[in-house]
Amino acid sequence: MSTLTAPDPTEVISTRRAWAAVAVLSASLLVVTMDMTILTIALPEMAAELRPTANQQLWIVDVYSLVLAGLLVSWAALADRWGRRRMLMLGYAIFLVASLLVLLADTAEAVIALRAFLGIGGAMIMPNTLSLIRVIFTDASTRATALSIWAAVSGLGAAVGPFVGGFLLEHFSWHAAFLVNVPLMLLAIVAGLVILPESKVATAGPWDMLAAALSLVGMTLIVWAVKAFGKDATLANPTALVASAVGVGALVWFVRRCLHSHHPLLDVGLFRNRAFSAGIIAALGTTFAMLAALLLLTQWLQLVDGASPIESGIRLIPVALAAAVASLGAPLLARLLGARAVLAGGLALAGVGLFAVGLGPDELTYALVLVAMLLVGVGTGSLAIASAMIMLSSPEDKAGNAGALEETSYELGGTLGVAVLGSISALVYRTQLEGSRALRQAGGEVATQAEDSLGGAVAASERLGLPALAADAGAAFTQSLQTAGLVGGALMFLVAATVFVVTPKGTTISGASH
């Protein structure tokens, strides 16, 4: 078995230094997760200045997640061999430089390249924040608390992004959405070099370049194909079908190679542990159901309820705070009720929140939506238990593999959710809007634009002075949001039931059962 090269023991034993390390790792994760959502606010102003084509605009949004998903496993395995802190520092540096180079970006192609560069850095950062927490905390119970802080901060970053983006854009240009990372990453590098210990697996074996290439090709093609299917709202996309087939073939080859290797890039055998598998299922299923619903909700707040981008960010902050508080309280509750009950119960509670949106009146109110999403926030706070189960069920020398698989689950789950639930929502929206008298009155290209998206309908309504079109589109979109809530809620109940069955009875976060 591989052995772990740890830092100076005094660095690990020092309680103060360990919690300072959690602060550094969580703060850097906050920046990365915030960066994922801040672009959605900056994109309109960026598009107005750079005038990207529709295809280029999609690449600006998608290239980050494509690169990130393709490199998570490979970079985590390389960090096990080269040094986790060293890889983390390199990720910080890449994030800093890429953010600074936005000052020179005056074309859409340049922004796409910078977003890809940020994805490379993000893939170095995200799994290593988890693996270092796994290594630094030798006591399982304390480690669970540290992981709950990590989970709370991760959720806060995604919610704070739109608020920070809206604030920056009210005072500065779209470049500020990137430049805000520069001082934060400078602080992270200095603090990381001073506080974080180095950690690597001494006998991990050589880095398998072929396996790394297969992982990159497989994950990138599958994520791209899923996004393409979702955007077209159909599986009849020959290019995406070929890409998905090649991607699946590459991943099958990757898994077979790992299974027959003495020093695999990824230990597929981790999935034999039921607590580990349950944690991965929870992460994958929850982001599948939740991300699309939250994206649709953000559009509803802005285009139907009339909130500005910064106001919509503010209105979502209570949800993030509820999730953060629940994440911090989940370990204590798990010690009282058991990890299985808390995780499955939390996921079911999130399902109740989504059902509340789906079963609400035709004219939704922010008050109802807020109560429903608070339930969702509290419920998804139980993912802190999933993270603890994943990391505690993994040997210390496989912490990099575990962290990469958890992050890949979040990324893949979110991508699948946006594609599938987004497609269902788009179909319902178009179906509901077909009977609109205002749509028929608009006619031609304007009607097509209105049917494509709620934003298109609102813009056409303002341009033509046809408020009835915006009203009909808003009602149709509300129906599509409620349908997504029903489907997402049903899925959350299914995930909760699956997690309850798969998780071994008696599993605890102070030492997950095997």
C-alpha positions in Angstrom: 0.0 0.0 0.0 1.1 3.6 -0.6 2.5 5.5 2.3 2.0 9.2 3.0 4.8 11.7 3.4 3.4 14.1 5.9 4.8 17.5 7.1 6.6 18.1 10.3 4.4 16.4 12.9 4.2 19.6 15.0 2.5 21.3 12.1 -0.3 18.7 12.1 -0.7 18.5 15.9 -0.9 22.3 16.4 -4.7 23.0 16.8 -4.3 26.7 16.1 -2.4 26.1 12.9 -4.8 23.4 11.7 -7.8 25.8 12.0 -5.8 28.5 10.4 -5.3 26.1 7.5 -9.0 25.5 7.3 -9.5 29.3 7.1 -7.0 29.6 4.2 -8.4 26.6 2.3 -12.0 27.7 2.7 -11.3 31.3 1.8 -9.6 30.3 -1.4 -12.5 28.0 -2.2 -14.8 30.9 -1.7 -13.0 32.8 -4.4 -13.2 29.9 -6.9 -16.9 29.2 -6.3 -17.7 32.9 -6.3 -15.9 33.2 -9.7 -18.2 30.5 -11.1 -21.3 32.6 -10.6 -20.0 36.2 -10.9 -19.6 35.8 -14.6 -23.4 35.5 -15.1 -23.7 39.1 -13.9 -20.8 40.5 -15.9 -21.7 38.8 -19.1 -24.2 41.3 -20.6 -21.8 44.3 -20.2 -18.9 42.2 -21.5 -20.9 41.1 -24.5 -21.9 44.7 -25.2 -18.3 45.8 -25.3 -16.6 42.8 -27.0 -19.6 41.9 -29.3 -19.0 38.1 -29.3 -20.9 35.9 -31.6 -23.6 33.6 -30.0 -21.2 30.7 -30.2 -18.3 32.7 -28.6 -20.6 33.7 -25.8 -21.4 30.1 -25.1 -17.7 29.3 -25.0 -17.1 32.1 -22.6 -19.6 30.5 -20.2 -18.8 26.8 -20.8 -15.0 26.6 -21.3 -14.2 27.0 -17.6 -16.3 24.0 -16.6 -15.1 21.9 -19.5 -11.5 22.4 -18.6 -12.2 22.0 -14.9 -14.1 18.7 -15.3 -11.4 17.3 -17.6 -8.5 18.0 -15.3 -9.8 17.4 -11.7 -8.8 13.7 -11.5 -5.4 14.2 -13.3 -4.3 17.2 -11.3 -5.3 15.5 -8.0 -3.3 12.5 -8.9 -0.3 14.6 -9.8 -0.6 16.5 -6.6 -0.4 13.2 -4.6 3.0 12.7 -6.3 4.4 16.3 -6.6 2.9 17.8 -3.4 -0.6 19.0 -2.6 0.4 22.3 -1.2 2.8 22.9 -4.1 -0.1 22.1 -6.6 -2.4 24.4 -4.6 0.1 27.3 -4.7 0.5 26.8 -8.5 -3.3 26.9 -8.9 -3.5 30.1 -6.8 -0.8 31.6 -9.0 -2.5 30.6 -12.3 -5.8 32.0 -11.0 -4.1 35.3 -10.1 -2.2 35.7 -13.4 -5.3 34.8 -15.5 -7.4 37.3 -13.6 -4.8 40.0 -14.0 -4.4 39.4 -17.8 -8.0 40.4 -18.3 -6.6 44.0 -18.5 -5.2 42.9 -21.9 -8.3 41.1 -23.1 -10.0 43.1 -25.8 -11.5 40.3 -27.8 -13.9 37.5 -27.2 -11.2 35.0 -28.1 -8.9 36.4 -25.4 -11.6 36.1 -22.7 -12.3 32.5 -23.8 -8.5 31.7 -23.4 -8.5 33.4 -19.9 -11.5 31.4 -18.8 -9.8 28.2 -19.9 -6.7 29.3 -18.0 -8.9 29.9 -14.9 -10.3 26.4 -15.3 -6.7 24.9 -15.2 -6.1 26.8 -12.0 -9.5 25.9 -10.5 -8.9 22.2 -11.1 -5.6 22.5 -9.1 -7.3 24.2 -6.2 -10.6 22.5 -5.6 -9.7 18.9 -4.9 -6.6 19.8 -2.9 -8.5 22.0 -0.5 -10.4 18.7 0.5 -7.4 16.4 0.5 -5.3 18.8 2.7 -8.2 19.0 5.2 -8.3 15.2 5.2 -4.6 15.0 5.9 -4.2 17.8 8.4 -7.0 16.6 10.8 -6.1 13.2 12.2 -9.1 13.1 14.5 -12.2 12.0 12.6 -14.7 14.0 14.6 -12.7 17.3 14.3 -12.2 16.6 10.6 -15.9 16.4 10.1 -16.3 19.8 11.7 -13.6 21.2 9.4 -15.3 19.7 6.4 -18.6 21.2 7.4 -16.9 24.6 7.4 -15.6 23.8 3.9 -19.1 22.9 2.7 -20.6 26.1 4.3 -18.1 28.3 2.6 -18.5 26.6 -0.8 -22.3 27.3 -0.7 -21.8 30.9 0.3 -19.4 31.5 -2.6 -21.9 30.4 -5.2 -24.6 32.7 -3.6 -22.4 35.7 -2.9 -21.0 35.7 -6.5 -24.1 37.5 -8.1 -24.2 40.0 -5.3 -20.5 40.9 -5.5 -20.7 40.9 -9.3 -23.7 43.3 -9.2 -22.0 45.6 -6.7 -18.8 45.7 -8.8 -20.6 46.4 -12.1 -22.5 49.3 -10.5 -19.2 51.0 -9.8 -16.7 49.6 -12.3 -16.4 47.9 -15.7 -16.8 44.2 -16.3 -13.1 43.7 -15.8 -13.6 44.1 -12.1 -15.4 40.7 -12.0 -12.0 39.2 -12.8 -9.7 41.6 -11.1 -11.3 41.1 -7.7 -9.5 37.7 -7.6 -6.0 39.3 -7.7 -5.6 40.6 -4.1 -7.5 37.7 -2.7 -5.2 35.2 -4.4 -2.1 37.2 -3.4 -3.3 36.8 0.2 -4.0 33.1 -0.3 -0.5 32.5 -1.7 1.2 34.3 1.2 -1.0 32.6 3.9 -0.7 29.2 2.2 3.1 29.3 2.2 3.2 30.3 5.8 0.4 28.1 7.2 -0.3 25.1 5.1 1.8 21.9 5.5 3.1 20.0 2.5 1.7 16.5 1.9 2.3 13.8 -0.7 2.1 10.1 -1.2 5.7 8.8 -1.1 5.1 5.5 -3.0 2.3 6.5 -5.4 4.2 5.4 -8.4 4.7 7.2 -11.7 2.0 9.5 -13.1 0.2 7.7 -15.8 0.1 10.1 -18.7 -2.1 7.9 -20.9 -4.7 7.6 -18.1 -4.6 11.3 -17.6 -5.2 11.9 -21.3 -8.1 9.4 -21.3 -9.6 11.2 -18.3 -9.2 14.6 -19.9 -10.7 13.5 -23.2 -13.5 11.5 -21.7 -14.8 14.0 -19.2 -14.4 17.0 -21.5 -16.3 15.3 -24.3 -19.1 14.0 -22.1 -19.6 17.4 -20.4 -19.5 19.2 -23.7 -22.0 16.7 -25.2 -24.4 17.1 -22.3 -24.3 20.9 -22.6 -24.9 20.6 -26.4 -27.9 18.3 -25.9 -29.3 20.7 -23.3 -28.9 23.8 -25.5 -30.6 22.1 -28.4 -33.2 20.5 -26.1 -32.9 17.4 -28.2 -30.7 14.3 -28.6 -30.7 14.6 -32.4 -27.3 16.3 -32.5 -24.9 14.1 -34.5 -21.8 15.9 -33.3 -22.8 15.6 -29.7 -23.7 12.0 -30.1 -20.3 11.2 -31.6 -18.6 13.2 -28.8 -20.5 11.4 -26.1 -19.7 8.0 -27.6 -16.0 8.8 -27.8 -16.1 10.3 -24.3 -17.7 7.1 -22.8 -15.3 4.9 -24.7 -12.3 6.9 -23.3 -13.7 6.7 -19.8 -14.3 2.9 -20.1 -10.7 2.5 -21.3 -9.6 4.8 -18.4 -11.4 2.7 -15.8 -10.0 -0.6 -17.2 -6.5 0.8 -17.2 -6.9 1.9 -13.6 -8.2 -1.4 -12.5 -5.2 -3.3 -14.0 -2.5 -0.8 -12.9 -0.3 -1.3 -9.8 -0.2 2.5 -9.4 -3.6 3.7 -10.8 -4.3 7.3 -11.5 -7.6 6.8 -9.8 -8.5 4.1 -7.3 -11.8 2.9 -8.6 -12.0 0.5 -5.7 -13.1 3.4 -3.5 -16.6 2.8 -4.8 -16.6 -0.6 -3.0 -17.1 1.4 0.2 -20.9 1.9 0.6 -20.5 5.1 2.7 -18.2 6.6 0.0 -20.6 5.7 -2.8 -23.6 7.1 -0.8 -21.7 10.4 -0.4 -20.9 10.6 -4.2 -24.6 9.8 -5.0 -25.8 12.6 -2.7 -23.4 15.1 -4.3 -24.2 14.1 -7.8 -28.0 13.9 -7.4 -28.3 17.0 -5.3 -26.4 19.3 -7.8 -28.4 17.6 -10.6 -31.7 18.7 -9.0 -30.6 22.0 -7.5 -28.5 23.9 -9.9 -31.0 24.1 -12.7 -33.7 25.1 -10.3 -31.6 27.9 -8.8 -30.6 29.2 -12.3 -34.3 29.3 -13.3 -35.2 31.0 -10.0 -32.6 33.7 -10.6 -34.2 34.4 -14.0 -37.6 34.5 -12.4 -36.5 37.0 -9.8 -35.1 39.3 -12.4 -37.4 39.0 -15.4 -40.8 38.1 -13.7 -40.5 39.5 -10.2 -38.7 42.6 -11.4 -35.5 42.4 -9.3 -32.3 43.9 -10.5 -29.2 41.6 -10.7 -27.9 42.9 -7.4 -31.3 42.7 -5.8 -31.7 39.1 -6.9 -28.3 38.3 -5.4 -29.4 39.9 -2.1 -32.7 37.9 -2.1 -30.8 34.7 -2.5 -28.4 35.4 0.4 -30.8 34.1 3.1 -30.8 30.7 1.3 -27.0 30.6 1.3 -26.9 31.6 5.0 -29.5 28.9 5.8 -27.3 26.3 4.0 -24.2 27.5 5.8 -25.8 27.3 9.2 -27.2 23.9 8.4 -23.7 22.7 7.2 -22.1 23.8 10.5 -24.8 22.2 12.6 -25.0 19.0 10.6 -22.1 17.2 12.2 -23.6 17.7 15.7 -26.9 16.5 14.5 -25.3 13.5 12.9 -23.7 12.5 16.2 -27.1 12.5 17.8 -29.2 10.9 15.1 -26.7 9.2 12.9 -25.1 10.2 9.6 -27.5 8.2 7.4 -30.6 9.8 8.9 -29.3 13.4 8.8 -28.0 13.1 5.2 -31.1 11.4 3.8 -33.5 13.5 5.9 -31.8 16.7 4.7 -32.0 15.7 1.0 -35.7 14.9 1.5 -36.2 18.3 3.2 -34.7 20.0 0.1 -37.2 18.0 -2.0 -40.0 19.4 0.1 -38.8 22.9 -0.7 -38.7 22.2 -4.4 -42.2 20.6 -4.3 -43.4 23.8 -2.5 -42.4 25.8 -5.6 -43.9 23.3 -7.9 -47.2 23.0 -6.1 -47.6 26.8 -5.5 -50.2 29.1 -7.1 -49.9 30.1 -10.7 -48.8 33.6 -9.6 -45.8 32.8 -7.3 -44.8 35.4 -4.7 -41.3 36.0 -3.4 -42.5 35.2 0.1 -43.5 31.7 -0.9 -40.3 31.2 -3.0 -38.2 32.4 0.0 -39.8 29.9 2.4 -39.4 27.1 -0.1 -35.8 27.9 -0.8 -35.0 28.2 2.9 -36.1 24.6 3.2 -33.9 23.8 0.2 -30.9 25.6 1.8 -31.3 23.9 5.2 -31.7 20.5 3.4 -28.7 20.9 1.2 -26.6 21.8 4.3 -26.6 18.1 4.9 -24.1 17.7 2.1 -21.5 18.5 4.7 -22.2 14.9 6.0 -21.8 13.6 2.4 -18.4 15.3 2.2 -17.4 13.9 5.6 -18.5 10.4 4.5 -16.5 10.6 1.3 -13.3 11.8 2.9 -13.6 9.6 6.1 -14.3 6.5 4.0 -11.1 7.0 2.0 -7.5 6.1 3.1 -5.3 9.1 3.8 -3.1 8.3 0.8 -6.3 8.3 -1.4 -7.4 11.7 -0.2 -6.6 13.3 -3.6 -8.7 10.7 -5.4 -11.6 11.2 -3.0 -11.4 15.0 -3.4 -11.3 14.8 -7.1 -14.3 12.4 -7.3 -16.4 14.6 -5.0 -15.7 17.7 -7.0 -16.3 15.9 -10.3 -19.7 14.7 -8.9 -20.7 18.3 -8.2 -19.5 19.5 -11.6 -21.1 16.6 -13.6 -24.3 16.7 -11.6 -24.8 20.4 -12.2 -24.1 20.0 -15.9 -26.5 17.1 -16.3 -29.2 19.0 -14.2 -29.0 22.2 -16.3 -29.2 20.1 -19.5 -32.0 17.8 -18.5 -34.2 20.1 -16.3 -33.3 23.1 -18.4 -34.6 21.2 -21.5 -37.8 20.2 -19.7 -38.3 23.8 -18.6 -37.7 25.2 -22.1 -40.2 22.7 -23.5 -42.9 23.7 -21.0 -42.2 27.4 -21.5 -42.6 27.1 -25.3 -45.7 25.0 -25.0 -47.4 27.4 -22.5 -46.4 30.4 -24.7 -47.8 29.0 -27.9 -51.4 30.1 -27.1 -50.4 33.7 -26.4 -52.4 36.2 -28.5 -49.6 38.7 -28.0 -47.1 36.2 -29.4 -49.2 35.8 -32.6 -49.5 39.6 -32.8 -45.7 40.0 -32.7 -45.2 37.3 -35.4 -42.1 36.4 -37.4 -38.6 36.6 -36.0 -39.9 38.4 -32.9 -42.1 35.4 -32.0 -39.2 33.0 -32.5 -37.0 35.2 -30.2 -39.7 35.3 -27.6 -40.1 31.5 -27.7 -36.4 30.9 -27.4 -36.1 32.5 -23.9 -37.8 34.7 -21.4 -35.1 37.3 -21.8 -35.8 37.4 -25.5 -39.6 37.8 -24.9 -39.0 40.7 -22.4 -36.6 42.5 -24.8 -39.1 42.1 -27.7 -41.9 43.3 -25.5 -40.0 46.5 -24.6 -38.9 47.1 -28.2 -42.5 46.7 -29.6 -44.3 48.4 -26.8 -46.3 45.1 -26.2 -46.5 44.5 -22.4 -48.9 41.6 -22.9 -46.1 39.6 -24.5 -43.9 40.0 -21.4 -46.8 39.2 -19.1 -47.6 36.0 -21.1 -44.0 35.0 -21.2 -43.7 35.6 -17.5 -46.7 33.3 -16.8 -45.3 30.6 -19.1 -41.9 30.8 -17.4 -43.5 30.5 -14.0 -45.1 27.3 -15.2 -41.8 26.0 -16.4 -40.1 26.9 -13.1 -42.9 25.0 -11.2 -42.4 22.0 -13.5 -38.7 22.0 -12.8 -39.5 22.2 -9.1 -41.8 19.1 -9.3 -39.2 17.1 -11.3 -36.4 18.3 -9.1 -38.3 17.6 -5.9 -39.1 14.0 -7.0 -35.5 13.5 -7.9 -34.4 14.7 -4.4 -36.8 12.2 -2.8 -35.3 9.5 -5.0 -31.7 10.5 -4.1 -32.6 10.6 -0.4 -34.1 7.1 -0.5 -31.1 5.8 -2.5 -28.7 7.3 0.0 -30.6 5.9 2.9 -30.5 2.4 1.4 -26.8 2.5 0.3 -25.4 4.0 3.5 -24.6 1.2 6.0 -26.6 1.3 9.2 -24.5 2.8 12.0 -22.3 4.9 9.7 -20.9 7.8 11.7 -18.8 10.8 10.7 -16.4 10.1 13.5 -15.4 6.9 11.7 -17.5 5.9 8.7 -18.3 2.2 8.7 -17.0 -0.1 6.0 
